[in-house]
């Protein structure tokens, strides 16, 4: 990367995902690091994070730096992804946004159109599409050697331990969205990506009573294909996925392993689908993602996950929330249980707020 082509990148949000994922990856490029700007409304947080990663410039309002940047990494609370991404692309800035890109498919399409009109790109950090294991599953489906997909069963759950610095995951500031919007932005996207489009929703249940759900289950269908997705922030689930095929074969794999999924023959014999090794750690995928983003900003590549690619999953998640019903909870007295639908108003006016 030559100096005269080195872009000026702003990382907007100095929270956990930036500290763990984006900032280390970008800082491994000395010329990029020398021009980077870290933005967070909390000036002390911005200063501390900048010093930690060897970044010389920081700011408290992203709007102050829009005229001088070519790319922006959006790492703020979910509710601010749309307004900040819109501001950036409308100012001719390429954007890599954390997932979920938006709450609705219409918002995502609007952002994609705005980027097109401005002649810039809009990418999304749906990292699991980069796993060699999930890519191997997709290739197996596309090749068709095992027949059509008949079933997908996906379970992911563990106690919520993300070191968030803000309060955007729960309550009013989460807009009545929880584990489905967070973890589901990865999982539902994989299901849509594997199946080549948006499945229909048969049933969606969660434990929210209209607030922030911590556990949910969605039942999906495409023709004869049936899929089940179960997610939890409360405790550990099986943390595997299984994809069944018309031939009787199945692929089974752990969600935290991005190498060598297991292919199970109709006889029960197990073999390994060999894949590339991939990064040594999860954070290593940041290097893959950010290398691509830097090349995109320089006009030398296309986004690994462009905005329109995630619209089917955003549409499905939107439908889940619109049709949410509570899990059966016999320990609640229906006479005193809270209503199943609660209107939540979220203030998105403070668009300078960051994680």
C-alpha positions as CSV (number, residue, x, y, z in Angstrom):
1,X,0.0,0.0,0.0
2,X,1.7,3.2,-1.1
3,X,1.4,6.4,1.0
4,X,-0.3,8.5,-1.7
5,X,-3.1,5.9,-1.9
6,X,-3.5,5.3,1.8
7,X,-7.1,6.2,2.8
8,X,-8.1,8.1,5.9
9,X,-10.4,5.8,7.9
10,X,-12.6,6.8,10.9
11,X,-13.6,4.1,13.4
12,X,-16.8,5.5,14.9
13,X,-17.3,3.9,18.3
14,X,-14.6,2.9,20.8
15,X,-16.5,0.1,22.4
16,X,-15.7,-3.6,22.7
17,X,-16.0,-4.6,19.1
18,X,-13.7,-1.8,17.9
19,X,-11.2,-2.6,20.7
20,X,-11.2,-6.3,20.0
21,X,-11.8,-6.5,16.3
22,X,-11.4,-3.4,14.1
23,X,-8.7,-1.3,15.8
24,X,-6.1,-4.0,16.1
25,X,-6.6,-5.1,12.5
26,X,-6.4,-1.6,11.1
27,X,-3.4,-0.7,13.3
28,X,-1.4,-3.5,11.8
29,X,-1.1,-1.1,8.8
30,X,1.3,1.6,10.0
31,X,0.4,4.0,7.2
32,X,-3.3,3.5,7.8
33,X,-2.9,3.9,11.5
34,X,-1.0,7.2,11.1
35,X,-4.0,8.7,9.3
36,X,-6.8,7.0,11.3
37,X,-9.3,9.0,13.4
38,X,-11.1,7.3,16.4
39,X,-14.5,8.8,17.2
40,X,-16.5,8.4,20.4
41,X,-18.8,10.8,22.2
42,X,-17.0,10.0,25.4
43,X,-13.7,11.9,24.9
44,X,-11.8,10.1,27.6
45,X,-12.8,6.7,26.1
46,X,-11.7,7.9,22.7
47,X,-8.4,9.2,24.0
48,X,-7.7,6.0,26.0
49,X,-8.5,3.7,23.1
50,X,-6.5,5.8,20.7
51,X,-3.4,5.7,22.9
52,X,-3.8,1.9,23.4
53,X,-3.8,1.3,19.6
54,X,-1.2,3.9,18.7
55,X,-3.7,6.2,17.0
56,X,-2.8,9.9,17.2
57,X,-6.2,11.5,16.3
58,X,-9.5,11.2,18.1
59,X,-12.8,13.2,18.0
60,X,-16.1,13.2,19.9
61,X,-18.4,13.9,16.9
62,X,-18.1,12.0,13.7
63,X,-19.7,14.8,11.7
64,X,-16.6,16.9,12.4
65,X,-14.4,14.5,10.4
66,X,-16.7,13.5,7.5
67,X,-15.1,16.0,5.0
68,X,-11.6,14.4,5.4
69,X,-12.3,10.7,5.5
70,X,-12.7,8.2,2.7
71,X,-13.9,5.2,4.8
72,X,-15.8,4.7,8.1
73,X,-16.2,1.7,10.3
74,X,-19.5,2.0,12.2
75,X,-19.2,0.3,15.6
76,X,-22.0,2.0,17.6
77,X,-25.1,0.7,19.3
78,X,-27.5,-1.0,16.9
79,X,-30.1,1.7,16.9
80,X,-27.6,4.2,15.4
81,X,-26.4,2.1,12.5
82,X,-28.9,3.5,10.1
83,X,-28.5,7.3,10.7
84,X,-24.7,7.1,11.0
85,X,-24.3,4.9,7.9
86,X,-26.7,7.3,6.0
87,X,-24.7,10.4,6.9
88,X,-21.5,8.8,5.9
89,X,-22.5,7.5,2.5
90,X,-24.3,10.7,1.7
91,X,-21.0,12.5,2.3
92,X,-19.3,10.2,-0.2
93,X,-17.7,7.9,2.5
94,X,-17.4,4.1,2.1
95,X,-18.9,2.3,5.1
96,X,-18.3,-1.0,6.8
97,X,-21.1,-1.3,9.4
98,X,-21.4,-3.7,12.2
99,X,-24.3,-6.1,12.1
100,X,-27.2,-5.8,12.1
101,X,-27.1,-3.2,9.4
102,X,-30.7,-2.0,10.1
103,X,-33.9,-3.0,11.8
104,X,-35.9,-3.3,8.6
105,X,-35.4,-4.4,5.1
106,X,-36.7,-1.1,3.8
107,X,-34.0,0.8,5.8
108,X,-31.3,-1.5,4.5
109,X,-32.5,-1.0,0.9
110,X,-32.7,2.8,1.4
111,X,-29.0,2.8,2.7
112,X,-27.9,0.6,-0.3
113,X,-29.6,3.1,-2.7
114,X,-28.0,6.0,-1.0
115,X,-24.6,4.4,-1.3
116,X,-25.2,3.7,-5.0
117,X,-26.3,7.3,-5.6
118,X,-23.2,8.6,-3.9
119,X,-20.9,6.2,-5.8
120,X,-19.6,4.5,-2.6
121,X,-19.9,1.1,-1.0
122,X,-21.8,-0.2,2.0
123,X,-20.4,-3.4,3.6
124,X,-21.6,-5.4,6.7
125,X,-19.7,-7.3,9.2
126,X,-21.4,-10.7,8.9
127,X,-18.2,-12.5,9.8
128,X,-19.6,-16.0,9.7
129,X,-19.9,-15.9,6.0
130,X,-16.1,-15.8,6.0
131,X,-15.7,-19.1,7.9
132,X,-14.2,-21.9,5.8
133,X,-16.7,-24.2,7.4
134,X,-19.8,-22.2,6.5
135,X,-18.5,-21.7,3.0
136,X,-17.9,-25.4,2.7
137,X,-21.6,-26.0,3.7
138,X,-22.7,-23.5,1.1
139,X,-20.6,-25.1,-1.6
140,X,-22.0,-28.6,-0.7
141,X,-25.5,-27.2,-1.1
142,X,-24.7,-25.4,-4.4
143,X,-23.0,-28.5,-5.9
144,X,-26.1,-30.5,-5.3
145,X,-24.3,-33.9,-4.9
146,X,-26.3,-34.6,-1.7
147,X,-29.6,-33.5,-3.1
148,X,-31.7,-30.6,-1.8
149,X,-31.5,-29.4,1.8
150,X,-34.3,-31.0,3.9
151,X,-33.6,-29.7,7.4
152,X,-31.4,-27.1,9.2
153,X,-31.2,-27.2,13.0
154,X,-29.2,-24.4,14.6
155,X,-28.7,-23.9,18.3
156,X,-26.6,-21.2,19.8
157,X,-26.7,-20.1,23.4
158,X,-24.6,-19.0,26.4
159,X,-24.8,-16.5,29.2
160,X,-24.5,-12.9,27.9
161,X,-20.8,-12.0,28.6
162,X,-20.0,-9.4,25.9
163,X,-18.0,-6.6,27.5
164,X,-20.3,-3.9,26.3
165,X,-19.4,-0.4,27.4
166,X,-22.8,1.1,26.6
167,X,-26.4,0.2,27.5
168,X,-27.7,-0.5,24.0
169,X,-28.4,-4.2,24.3
170,X,-31.3,-4.1,26.7
171,X,-34.5,-2.3,27.6
172,X,-35.8,0.8,25.8
173,X,-32.5,1.6,24.2
174,X,-32.5,-1.8,22.5
175,X,-35.9,-0.9,21.0
176,X,-37.5,-4.1,22.2
177,X,-34.9,-6.3,20.5
178,X,-32.4,-8.7,22.0
179,X,-30.8,-12.0,21.2
180,X,-32.6,-12.5,17.8
181,X,-31.3,-9.1,16.6
182,X,-27.8,-9.7,17.9
183,X,-26.9,-13.3,17.5
184,X,-29.7,-13.9,15.0
185,X,-28.1,-11.3,12.7
186,X,-25.4,-13.9,12.1
187,X,-27.4,-17.1,12.4
188,X,-30.5,-16.1,10.4
189,X,-28.2,-14.7,7.8
190,X,-26.4,-18.0,7.4
191,X,-29.7,-19.8,7.0
192,X,-30.7,-17.4,4.3
193,X,-27.3,-17.5,2.6
194,X,-27.2,-21.3,2.6
195,X,-30.8,-21.6,1.2
196,X,-30.3,-18.8,-1.4
197,X,-33.0,-16.5,-0.1
198,X,-35.5,-15.7,2.6
199,X,-37.5,-18.6,4.1
200,X,-41.0,-18.2,5.2
201,X,-41.7,-17.9,8.9
202,X,-43.9,-20.6,10.3
203,X,-43.7,-19.7,14.0
204,X,-41.6,-17.4,16.2
205,X,-41.6,-17.5,20.0
206,X,-39.6,-15.7,22.6
207,X,-39.5,-14.8,26.3
208,X,-39.8,-11.0,26.0
209,X,-43.5,-10.1,26.6
210,X,-42.7,-7.3,24.1
211,X,-39.4,-6.2,25.6
212,X,-35.8,-7.4,25.1
213,X,-35.9,-11.2,24.4
214,X,-33.1,-13.3,25.9
215,X,-34.3,-16.6,24.4
216,X,-36.1,-17.3,21.2
217,X,-37.0,-20.0,18.6
218,X,-37.9,-19.6,15.0
219,X,-39.4,-22.3,12.7
220,X,-38.8,-21.6,9.0
221,X,-39.8,-23.2,5.7
222,X,-38.9,-23.2,2.0
223,X,-41.0,-25.7,0.1
224,X,-40.3,-29.0,1.8
225,X,-37.2,-27.7,3.7
226,X,-37.7,-27.0,7.4
227,X,-35.4,-25.0,9.6
228,X,-35.3,-24.5,13.3
229,X,-33.2,-21.7,15.0
230,X,-33.0,-21.6,18.8
231,X,-31.0,-18.8,20.5
232,X,-30.3,-17.9,24.1
233,X,-28.5,-15.2,26.2
234,X,-29.4,-17.1,29.4
235,X,-27.5,-20.3,29.3
236,X,-25.5,-22.8,27.2
237,X,-27.3,-24.6,24.4
238,X,-25.9,-27.3,22.2
239,X,-24.0,-24.7,20.1
240,X,-24.0,-26.8,16.9
241,X,-25.7,-26.8,13.5
242,X,-26.9,-29.7,11.5
243,X,-27.9,-29.6,7.8
244,X,-29.8,-32.5,6.4
245,X,-30.0,-33.5,2.7
246,X,-32.4,-35.5,0.6
247,X,-29.7,-38.1,0.0
248,X,-29.7,-38.9,3.7
249,X,-26.4,-37.2,4.3
250,X,-26.0,-34.5,6.9
251,X,-23.4,-31.9,7.9
252,X,-22.8,-31.3,11.6
253,X,-20.5,-28.8,13.1
254,X,-19.8,-26.7,16.2
255,X,-20.7,-23.0,15.8
256,X,-17.3,-21.8,17.2
257,X,-15.2,-24.0,14.9
258,X,-14.5,-22.5,11.4
259,X,-12.6,-25.5,10.1
260,X,-13.5,-29.0,8.7
261,X,-17.2,-29.7,9.3
262,X,-18.3,-33.3,9.7
263,X,-20.1,-35.1,6.8
264,X,-22.4,-37.9,8.0
265,X,-23.3,-40.6,5.4
266,X,-26.7,-42.3,5.5
267,X,-24.9,-45.3,7.0
268,X,-23.8,-43.1,9.9
269,X,-20.2,-43.1,8.8
270,X,-18.4,-39.8,9.5
271,X,-15.9,-38.1,7.4
272,X,-14.3,-34.6,7.4
273,X,-15.0,-31.9,4.8
274,X,-11.5,-30.5,4.5
275,X,-11.3,-26.7,4.4
276,X,-8.7,-24.0,4.5
277,X,-7.3,-23.5,8.0
278,X,-8.5,-19.9,8.3
279,X,-7.3,-17.5,11.0
280,X,-5.9,-18.9,14.3
281,X,-8.4,-16.9,16.3
282,X,-11.8,-15.4,15.8
283,X,-10.3,-11.9,15.9
284,X,-8.2,-13.0,12.9
285,X,-11.2,-12.6,10.7
286,X,-10.9,-8.9,11.3
287,X,-7.8,-8.9,9.2
288,X,-9.7,-10.6,6.4
289,X,-12.6,-8.2,6.6
290,X,-10.5,-5.0,7.1
291,X,-8.0,-5.9,4.3
292,X,-11.0,-6.2,2.0
293,X,-12.5,-2.9,3.2
294,X,-9.2,-1.0,2.7
295,X,-9.1,-2.5,-0.9
296,X,-12.7,-1.5,-1.4
297,X,-12.0,2.1,-0.4
298,X,-9.1,2.2,-2.8
299,X,-11.3,0.9,-5.6
300,X,-9.3,-2.4,-5.9
301,X,-12.0,-4.8,-4.6
302,X,-15.7,-5.4,-4.0
303,X,-17.2,-5.9,-0.5
304,X,-17.1,-9.4,0.9
305,X,-20.7,-8.8,2.3
306,X,-22.4,-6.0,0.6
307,X,-25.5,-4.4,2.2
308,X,-28.1,-6.0,-0.2
309,X,-26.8,-9.5,0.7
310,X,-28.2,-9.2,4.2
311,X,-31.6,-7.9,3.3
312,X,-33.3,-11.3,3.2
313,X,-32.2,-12.0,6.8
314,X,-33.2,-8.5,8.0
315,X,-36.6,-9.0,6.4
316,X,-37.0,-12.3,8.2
317,X,-36.0,-11.0,11.6
318,X,-38.4,-8.1,11.1
319,X,-41.2,-10.5,10.4
320,X,-40.3,-12.5,13.5
321,X,-40.6,-9.5,15.7
322,X,-43.9,-8.5,14.0
323,X,-45.3,-12.0,14.7
324,X,-43.7,-12.7,18.1
325,X,-45.6,-14.8,20.5
326,X,-44.5,-15.7,24.1
327,X,-43.1,-19.1,25.0
328,X,-45.4,-21.2,27.1
329,X,-44.6,-20.2,30.6
330,X,-46.9,-22.1,33.0
331,X,-45.3,-20.6,36.0
332,X,-46.8,-17.2,35.1
333,X,-50.3,-16.3,36.2
334,X,-52.1,-15.1,33.1
335,X,-54.1,-12.7,35.2
336,X,-51.0,-10.8,36.3
337,X,-48.6,-11.4,33.4
338,X,-47.5,-8.3,31.4
339,X,-49.1,-7.7,28.0
340,X,-47.5,-9.6,25.1
341,X,-47.0,-6.4,23.1
342,X,-45.4,-3.3,24.5
343,X,-44.9,-0.1,22.4
344,X,-41.3,1.1,22.8
345,X,-40.2,4.5,21.7
346,X,-36.5,4.9,20.9
347,X,-34.8,8.2,20.6
348,X,-32.5,8.1,17.6
349,X,-31.9,11.9,17.5
350,X,-28.6,11.7,19.2
351,X,-26.8,10.4,16.2
352,X,-23.4,11.3,17.6
353,X,-23.8,8.6,20.3
354,X,-21.4,5.8,20.1
355,X,-20.7,2.5,21.8
